[in-house]
Amino acid sequence: MEAVTLLGTGAAILSTISFTPQAWKVIRTGETKDISVWSYAITVTAFALWVTYGLLRGDWPLVGSNAVCLLLSAFILAMTLAPRRVRQAVKREVT
């Protein structure tokens, strides 16, 4: 495997898993008070743009990794905007 491919693969894997701990913490605790809505709104928008860019270029690894990041960051944003009763309901269902 080429060094460039290894670099891209490593970046995709780390980017993808980087949102998992935060998403799991939100699910486990039901708390989002320390999460910046604006930061996640920008992040979700950025990932949506990356997915669109990847689709237009036909770059499926770029699409795949950014689509997963988009889903995880959108979940965190949605939970941050959701009322406490909804976050608690998710917590009860998953844990």
MODELLER restraints for C-alpha pairs under 7 A, 6 or more apart:
rsr = mdl.restraints
at = mdl.atoms
rsr.add(forms.Gaussian(group=physical.xy_distance, feature=features.Distance(at['CA:12:A'], at['CA:65:A']), mean=5.60, stdev=0.5))
rsr.add(forms.Gaussian(group=physical.xy_distance, feature=features.Distance(at['CA:16:A'], at['CA:65:A']), mean=5.96, stdev=0.5))
rsr.add(forms.Gaussian(group=physical.xy_distance, feature=features.Distance(at['CA:16:A'], at['CA:68:A']), mean=6.26, stdev=0.5))
rsr.add(forms.Gaussian(group=physical.xy_distance, feature=features.Distance(at['CA:16:A'], at['CA:69:A']), mean=5.25, stdev=0.5))
rsr.add(forms.Gaussian(group=physical.xy_distance, feature=features.Distance(at['CA:19:A'], at['CA:69:A']), mean=6.97, stdev=0.5))
rsr.add(forms.Gaussian(group=physical.xy_distance, feature=features.Distance(at['CA:19:A'], at['CA:72:A']), mean=6.17, stdev=0.5))
rsr.add(forms.Gaussian(group=physical.xy_distance, feature=features.Distance(at['CA:19:A'], at['CA:73:A']), mean=6.58, stdev=0.5))
rsr.add(forms.Gaussian(group=physical.xy_distance, feature=features.Distance(at['CA:23:A'], at['CA:72:A']), mean=6.76, stdev=0.5))
rsr.add(forms.Gaussian(group=physical.xy_distance, feature=features.Distance(at['CA:23:A'], at['CA:76:A']), mean=5.80, stdev=0.5))
rsr.add(forms.Gaussian(group=physical.xy_distance, feature=features.Distance(at['CA:26:A'], at['CA:32:A']), mean=6.33, stdev=0.5))
rsr.add(forms.Gaussian(group=physical.xy_distance, feature=features.Distance(at['CA:27:A'], at['CA:90:A']), mean=6.55, stdev=0.5))
rsr.add(forms.Gaussian(group=physical.xy_distance, feature=features.Distance(at['CA:27:A'], at['CA:91:A']), mean=5.06, stdev=0.5))
rsr.add(forms.Gaussian(group=physical.xy_distance, feature=features.Distance(at['CA:28:A'], at['CA:91:A']), mean=5.79, stdev=0.5))
rsr.add(forms.Gaussian(group=physical.xy_distance, feature=features.Distance(at['CA:28:A'], at['CA:95:A']), mean=6.48, stdev=0.5))
rsr.add(forms.Gaussian(group=physical.xy_distance, feature=features.Distance(at['CA:29:A'], at['CA:91:A']), mean=6.87, stdev=0.5))
rsr.add(forms.Gaussian(group=physical.xy_distance, feature=features.Distance(at['CA:30:A'], at['CA:87:A']), mean=5.08, stdev=0.5))
rsr.add(forms.Gaussian(group=physical.xy_distance, feature=features.Distance(at['CA:30:A'], at['CA:88:A']), mean=5.39, stdev=0.5))
rsr.add(forms.Gaussian(group=physical.xy_distance, feature=features.Distance(at['CA:30:A'], at['CA:91:A']), mean=5.75, stdev=0.5))
rsr.add(forms.Gaussian(group=physical.xy_distance, feature=features.Distance(at['CA:32:A'], at['CA:80:A']), mean=5.31, stdev=0.5))
rsr.add(forms.Gaussian(group=physical.xy_distance, feature=features.Distance(at['CA:35:A'], at['CA:80:A']), mean=6.97, stdev=0.5))
rsr.add(forms.Gaussian(group=physical.xy_distance, feature=features.Distance(at['CA:37:A'], at['CA:77:A']), mean=6.46, stdev=0.5))
rsr.add(forms.Gaussian(group=physical.xy_distance, feature=features.Distance(at['CA:37:A'], at['CA:80:A']), mean=6.73, stdev=0.5))
rsr.add(forms.Gaussian(group=physical.xy_distance, feature=features.Distance(at['CA:40:A'], at['CA:73:A']), mean=6.63, stdev=0.5))
rsr.add(forms.Gaussian(group=physical.xy_distance, feature=features.Distance(at['CA:40:A'], at['CA:77:A']), mean=5.73, stdev=0.5))
rsr.add(forms.Gaussian(group=physical.xy_distance, feature=features.Distance(at['CA:41:A'], at['CA:77:A']), mean=6.77, stdev=0.5))
rsr.add(forms.Gaussian(group=physical.xy_distance, feature=features.Distance(at['CA:44:A'], at['CA:70:A']), mean=5.74, stdev=0.5))
rsr.add(forms.Gaussian(group=physical.xy_distance, feature=features.Distance(at['CA:44:A'], at['CA:73:A']), mean=5.92, stdev=0.5))
rsr.add(forms.Gaussian(group=physical.xy_distance, feature=features.Distance(at['CA:44:A'], at['CA:74:A']), mean=5.80, stdev=0.5))
rsr.add(forms.Gaussian(group=physical.xy_distance, feature=features.Distance(at['CA:47:A'], at['CA:66:A']), mean=5.74, stdev=0.5))
rsr.add(forms.Gaussian(group=physical.xy_distance, feature=features.Distance(at['CA:47:A'], at['CA:69:A']), mean=6.80, stdev=0.5))
rsr.add(forms.Gaussian(group=physical.xy_distance, feature=features.Distance(at['CA:47:A'], at['CA:70:A']), mean=5.21, stdev=0.5))
rsr.add(forms.Gaussian(group=physical.xy_distance, feature=features.Distance(at['CA:48:A'], at['CA:70:A']), mean=6.41, stdev=0.5))
rsr.add(forms.Gaussian(group=physical.xy_distance, feature=features.Distance(at['CA:50:A'], at['CA:66:A']), mean=6.45, stdev=0.5))
rsr.add(forms.Gaussian(group=physical.xy_distance, feature=features.Distance(at['CA:51:A'], at['CA:63:A']), mean=4.81, stdev=0.5))
rsr.add(forms.Gaussian(group=physical.xy_distance, feature=features.Distance(at['CA:51:A'], at['CA:66:A']), mean=5.80, stdev=0.5))
rsr.add(forms.Gaussian(group=physical.xy_distance, feature=features.Distance(at['CA:51:A'], at['CA:67:A']), mean=6.06, stdev=0.5))
rsr.add(forms.Gaussian(group=physical.xy_distance, feature=features.Distance(at['CA:54:A'], at['CA:60:A']), mean=6.59, stdev=0.5))
rsr.add(forms.Gaussian(group=physical.xy_distance, feature=features.Distance(at['CA:54:A'], at['CA:62:A']), mean=5.53, stdev=0.5))
rsr.add(forms.Gaussian(group=physical.xy_distance, feature=features.Distance(at['CA:54:A'], at['CA:63:A']), mean=5.02, stdev=0.5))
rsr.add(forms.Gaussian(group=physical.xy_distance, feature=features.Distance(at['CA:55:A'], at['CA:63:A']), mean=6.30, stdev=0.5))
rsr.add(forms.Gaussian(group=physical.xy_distance, feature=features.Distance(at['CA:79:A'], at['CA:87:A']), mean=6.24, stdev=0.5))
